[in-house]
Amino acid sequence: KPYFLCNVNDELKLAEKIKDDEVVYRPLVADECGYFPYKFDKTVLKLLKDNPPTKEEILDQVKSKIDSFMDIGERDKHLIMGDLLLSYCQEWINTLHFPFFVGETESGKSTALHLFRWLGYRCLYGEDIPNADIYNFLGTDEEATGTICEDEAQEIAVNREKIRTYKNSYSRGALKPRILAVDSRHKRQVFYKTFCLKLFAGERSPEDKGFKERLAVIHMTEGTPKHNVKRLNDDQKQELNHLRNQLLVWKVLNFNKGLEHFESSLIKRDQELWEDFLSITADTKY
């Protein structure tokens, strides 16, 4: 049964609906999500309520999963780890970078996207995702309502509307105006809020200067990871779901606390792409 997971005076509560002024919100049912729905049984939820996870504990578990599924350098593992937690912190940041995994076939370039599909915050995964689906997924109510992972993105610059949307959406406040028409006489303008974390994978990064300036390009080569994230057994799925539930509980319990700002000494574009990212883990051993 669908519920909202709520923070009421720093305590986890369930709600069948939420009323805000004159608007009543209902939770999505599983087939409306576009991502793996978060699922809790009563025992697990009580355990997480009684023993809420800390940021450091969650990062340790995320790092362990990355070690298991990806054979890459430590710097790139830490980038993925930070961005995965960042996907649950998007209300607290102003600007971000977009990871782009580049490599030939068998290089594992899509592995990070599939890991985000299992663990990232409300992650929409696909290839050549239509613009209308992006707008409807992110919506008009609030910013950063999810994460987008787009695979086989080497030709993304051919779609000029999408590339303009993505270039603008690395900073808070990004809007995409659109006219919705029922018929020729009934039209209205709406503004889709497109700011959110986006990840990409492809055989090469697209040749668009403005878009490339917003990317963190990770070059992938063929390796021998311990496990394949695309071929999970039941125990591995259960472990990933449990970690994902911990990430959501941590987000909800810490929603009103925000982040302690990290002074990086970076300037201009480097500051925009990295300062908020560094703030995510600045108070941990990472």
Summary of the structure (lengths in Angstrom):
residues: 286
radius of gyration: 19.1
end to end distance: 37.6
largest distance: 59.7
contacts: 814
relative contact order: 0.19
helix: 38%
strand: 21%
